[in-house]
Amino acid sequence: MWIPLVIAALIPLILIGMYNGLVSIRNQCDEAWSNIDTELKRRYELIPNLVNTVKGFAKHERELLQEVTAMREKASSNDGSIASQAADESALQGVLSKLMVRLEAYPEVKASPNFLELQSELSNTENRIQAALRFYNGNIRANNNKVQQFPSNIIAGMFGFQLREFFELDIPEARIVPKVEF
């Protein structure tokens, strides 16, 4: 006689636990995205300083500097889907990488204290962005697992919990194995 009552009491508790778990992971995903957004804004604020510092040294790199500025504007104003933001971020990282490679040819730029400080800040920011992306994507994986796995998928479907997109940067240069020659 007690067994059906215990089971009847446990089922709502289990359902409440699953629902609360889904809410918790959804909030963690939102928090992780906020962390990425903060780091991207930090990068967007550093880029104009970098461009202005370099302008004085590398006057004939004007087209590349304009491209960096245009890509920064495009990426910073993108409020679209995760995939479109990732595409803009990939393009921005590509032109920033191209700029840094080109600047290696200018010893006076590499010796500038302002440039060295900005380069260090940008590198630090890129590392923070990568850490935030790993944290975000980990939360997305946990969210998607809960939304798809039984029995929490039933609760997710009933209350409109959705799968979320991973933030993936598509930088072809990162996929190429570097050649090392001695």
QUIBEL-V139320 format. One line per field, one symbol per residue. phi: phi as a letter, one per 30 degrees, with the letter a starting at -180 (. if undefined). A space follows every 50 residues. Layout:
BEGIN
phi->???
END
This chain:
BEGIN
phi->.dddddddddedddddddddddddddddddddddddeddddddddddddd ddddedccddceddddddddddddddcdcddedddddddddddddddddd dddddcddddddddddddddddddddddddddddddddddeddddddcdd cddddeddcidcdcddcbdcceddcddddcbc
END
